[in-house]
Amino acid sequence: MKERIITLPKISEKRGNLSVAEEGAHIPFSIQRAYWIYDVPGGQRRGSHAFKNQREVIFALSGSFDVVLDDGSGQRRYHLNRANTGLYVPNKTWRFLENFSTNSVCLVLASMPYSENEYIRSYRDFKKYVKSENLKEFTLLKKNEELNVDNSPHLGTINDCSIIEFPVVLNRAGNLTYINNSVNIPFDIERAFYIYDIPSGVARGGHAHKYCHEILIAAGGSFDVELDDGVSKRTVTLNRPMMGLHLPPGIWAVERNYSSGVVCLVFTSHKYEEDDYIRKYSEFKEYKANANNQI
């Protein structure tokens, strides 16, 4: 499959815009890893490498930048400046990112966990690799099929909600934070979505999930998350792009106090299913009470 622009659904409303990327539906591979790049100084370039097998989709969550692709026969330049537009980059493609605007945030969804052996970091080596007639066969890593995902209704409490500090790769050309399935987070990513262009004073969320786990991240800016398990409540502030909040099922969550230019990034354990949502607080209270009575 050649490189191509991927346009995600954009759900627009007065509380801001939301775009969602599900593997299979919008992303042409199983999502194994995600990382995001931020705090990129003006004039810096990122990337300058190719992958042997890994495929990626690159998004500009905030701001803009250029992605330059090279398959060994010539360069193509793509300008990303819309949050719901991504660029699919196939394997065996040299790529670099440049011309970052102020406060830009780059999100990358990848088809493989990190492996240094996957990288080709010299352009000379890349040219030799793509011209070789005897390319070594590489097998794409599959998702861990033995991982047992809990598909039973969950009676989470606010004590089950936890802050996760993700690894940070510091670089003078900008910082990078990454997560790997079931390594940095307690599930495999089935879906990613992000909320942007959020007006001042609005609240988002206001629902709970029966089965789905979520990781909430302030990829840019900050916001508060009000947590409620039907008995206890607490508020968590997210304001660092390397910090995520794990929300297990059975937690009512409301997001408030969004800063200007904020981007809320969310990774989930399940694809979208309306039956998984509890959208009325009275029904949430009843759901929790009935579930507790069955214990």
C-alpha positions in Angstrom: 0.0 0.0 0.0 1.4 3.4 -1.0 1.4 6.5 1.1 -1.9 8.3 1.3 -3.8 10.9 3.1 -6.3 9.6 5.7 -9.2 11.8 6.7 -10.8 10.9 10.0 -14.4 11.6 11.0 -14.8 15.1 12.6 -17.6 15.4 15.1 -18.2 19.1 15.5 -20.3 20.6 18.2 -20.4 23.7 20.4 -18.2 22.0 23.0 -15.4 21.5 20.5 -14.3 19.0 17.8 -13.6 15.3 18.2 -11.8 13.0 15.7 -11.5 9.2 16.2 -9.1 6.7 14.7 -10.0 3.0 15.0 -7.8 0.2 13.7 -9.4 -1.5 10.7 -11.9 1.3 10.1 -9.5 4.2 9.7 -6.0 2.9 10.5 -4.9 0.1 8.0 -3.1 -2.0 10.6 -3.3 -3.2 14.2 -2.1 -0.3 16.5 0.8 -1.7 18.5 2.4 1.6 19.7 1.7 5.3 19.9 4.0 8.2 20.5 3.7 12.0 20.3 6.3 14.7 19.7 6.1 18.2 21.3 8.2 21.2 22.5 9.9 21.2 19.1 12.1 24.4 18.7 11.8 26.5 15.6 14.0 25.2 12.7 14.4 21.7 14.0 14.0 18.5 12.0 12.7 15.2 13.4 12.8 11.7 12.0 15.4 11.1 9.2 15.1 7.4 9.2 13.1 4.5 7.6 11.5 1.3 8.9 12.0 -2.1 7.4 8.5 -3.4 8.3 6.8 -0.8 10.5 4.0 1.3 9.1 2.7 4.5 10.6 0.0 7.2 10.4 1.1 10.7 11.3 -1.2 13.4 12.6 -0.8 17.1 13.5 -2.9 17.3 16.7 -2.0 20.9 17.1 -0.2 23.4 14.8 1.4 22.2 11.6 4.5 20.7 10.1 5.8 19.1 6.8 6.4 15.4 6.3 8.9 14.6 3.6 8.8 11.0 2.2 11.4 9.3 0.0 11.1 5.8 -1.4 14.5 5.9 -3.0 13.3 7.3 -6.3 12.3 10.8 -5.3 10.8 13.0 -2.5 7.2 14.0 -1.8 6.3 16.7 0.7 3.0 16.7 2.7 1.9 19.6 4.8 -0.2 18.5 7.8 -2.2 21.3 9.5 -5.6 19.8 10.3 -6.2 17.6 13.3 -8.5 15.2 11.5 -6.1 14.6 8.6 -3.3 12.0 8.8 -0.6 10.7 6.5 -0.2 6.9 6.1 3.5 6.1 5.7 4.3 2.6 4.4 7.4 0.6 5.4 10.7 1.0 3.5 10.1 4.8 3.2 12.6 7.4 4.3 10.9 10.2 6.1 11.6 13.3 8.1 9.5 16.1 9.7 10.3 19.8 9.5 8.8 23.3 9.6 7.1 22.8 12.9 4.9 25.7 13.9 4.8 27.0 17.5 3.2 24.6 20.0 2.7 21.9 17.4 2.0 18.4 18.6 2.6 15.4 16.3 0.9 12.1 17.0 2.1 8.8 15.4 0.3 5.5 15.5 2.6 2.6 14.6 2.0 -1.0 13.5 4.9 -2.5 15.7 6.4 -2.2 19.1 9.7 -0.4 19.3 12.7 -2.3 18.0 16.0 -0.7 17.2 16.6 -3.4 14.5 13.6 -2.0 12.6 15.3 1.4 12.0 17.5 2.4 9.1 19.2 5.5 10.3 21.6 6.2 7.4 20.2 7.4 4.1 23.1 5.6 2.3 22.1 2.3 4.0 18.5 3.0 3.1 19.3 3.4 -0.6 21.2 0.1 -0.5 18.3 -1.6 1.3 15.6 -0.7 -1.1 17.7 -1.6 -4.1 18.8 -5.0 -2.8 17.3 -7.9 -4.6 17.6 -10.2 -1.7 15.7 -8.3 1.0 15.6 -10.2 4.2 12.0 -11.2 5.1 10.7 -9.7 8.3 7.6 -10.9 10.1 5.3 -8.3 11.4 4.7 -8.7 15.1 1.1 -9.6 15.9 -0.8 -8.6 19.0 -0.4 -10.8 22.0 -3.4 -13.1 21.3 -2.9 -14.7 24.8 -3.7 -11.4 26.5 -6.9 -11.8 28.4 -9.0 -8.7 28.1 -11.6 -8.5 30.9 -15.0 -8.3 29.1 -17.1 -8.5 32.2 -18.8 -5.4 33.6 -16.4 -3.6 35.9 -17.2 -2.0 39.3 -14.3 0.4 39.3 -13.8 2.8 42.1 -11.8 6.1 42.1 -9.1 4.1 43.9 -8.7 2.1 40.6 -8.0 5.3 38.7 -4.3 5.9 38.4 -1.8 8.4 37.0 0.8 6.8 34.7 4.1 8.5 33.9 5.1 7.6 30.4 8.7 7.4 29.2 10.1 10.6 27.8 12.9 10.8 25.2 14.5 14.2 25.7 16.0 15.8 22.6 17.1 19.3 21.7 15.0 18.9 18.5 11.9 18.3 20.7 10.6 15.7 23.2 9.0 12.4 22.5 6.7 10.3 24.7 5.7 6.8 23.7 3.5 3.9 24.9 3.5 0.2 23.9 0.5 -2.1 24.1 0.1 -3.8 27.5 3.5 -2.5 28.6 3.1 1.2 29.5 -0.7 0.8 29.7 -2.8 -2.1 30.9 -4.5 -2.9 27.6 -4.0 -3.1 23.8 -5.1 0.0 21.9 -8.2 -0.5 19.7 -9.0 3.1 19.2 -7.6 6.6 19.6 -9.5 9.9 19.6 -8.7 13.5 20.4 -10.6 16.6 21.2 -9.6 20.0 20.1 -10.9 23.6 19.3 -12.6 23.5 22.7 -14.3 26.8 23.7 -13.7 28.3 27.1 -16.0 27.2 29.9 -17.4 24.0 28.4 -17.5 20.5 29.9 -16.9 17.3 28.0 -17.4 13.6 28.9 -20.3 13.2 31.3 -20.6 9.4 30.9 -19.3 6.1 32.0 -18.3 2.8 30.3 -19.3 -0.7 31.2 -16.3 -2.5 29.6 -14.0 0.0 28.0 -10.7 1.2 29.6 -9.4 4.7 28.7 -6.1 6.6 29.0 -6.6 10.4 29.0 -3.6 12.7 28.2 -3.3 16.4 27.9 -1.1 16.4 24.8 -1.2 20.2 24.9 -2.5 22.5 27.5 -4.4 21.3 30.6 -7.8 20.3 31.9 -9.4 18.8 35.0 -11.0 15.4 35.2 -13.8 14.9 37.8 -14.1 11.2 38.8 -17.1 9.6 40.4 -17.6 6.0 41.3 -21.2 6.5 42.6 -19.9 6.8 46.2 -16.7 8.9 46.2 -15.5 11.7 44.1 -12.1 13.4 43.3 -10.6 15.7 40.7 -7.3 15.1 38.8 -5.5 17.8 36.8 -3.8 16.8 33.6 -1.2 19.3 32.4 1.9 17.3 31.2 2.1 15.4 27.9 4.0 12.6 29.5 1.3 12.0 32.1 -1.8 9.9 31.5 -4.9 9.1 33.6 -6.1 5.5 33.5 -9.9 5.3 33.7 -11.2 1.7 34.3 -14.9 0.9 33.4 -17.5 1.9 35.9 -16.3 5.4 36.5 -18.3 8.5 35.7 -16.0 11.2 34.3 -16.4 14.8 33.4 -13.7 17.0 31.9 -13.6 20.7 32.7 -11.4 23.8 32.9 -9.8 23.4 29.5 -7.0 25.8 28.9 -6.6 27.7 25.6 -5.4 25.6 22.7 -5.7 22.3 24.7 -5.6 18.9 23.0 -7.1 16.0 24.9 -5.7 12.7 23.6 -7.5 9.4 24.5 -6.5 5.8 23.9 -9.2 3.0 24.5 -9.3 -0.7 24.9 -12.4 -1.2 22.8 -13.8 0.1 19.5 -16.8 2.3 19.7 -20.0 0.6 20.8 -22.9 2.7 21.9 -24.2 -0.1 24.2 -21.0 0.3 26.3 -21.9 3.9 27.2 -23.9 5.0 30.2 -24.9 8.6 29.4 -27.3 9.5 32.2 -26.1 9.9 35.8 -29.3 8.5 37.2 -28.8 5.3 35.1 -25.2 5.1 36.2 -26.2 5.2 39.9 -28.7 2.5 39.2 -26.2 0.4 37.3 -23.7 0.6 40.1 -26.3 -0.3 42.8 -27.6 -3.3 40.8 -24.1 -4.5 40.2 -23.1 -4.2 43.8 -26.2 -6.1 44.9 -25.1 -9.0 42.6 -21.8 -9.4 44.4 
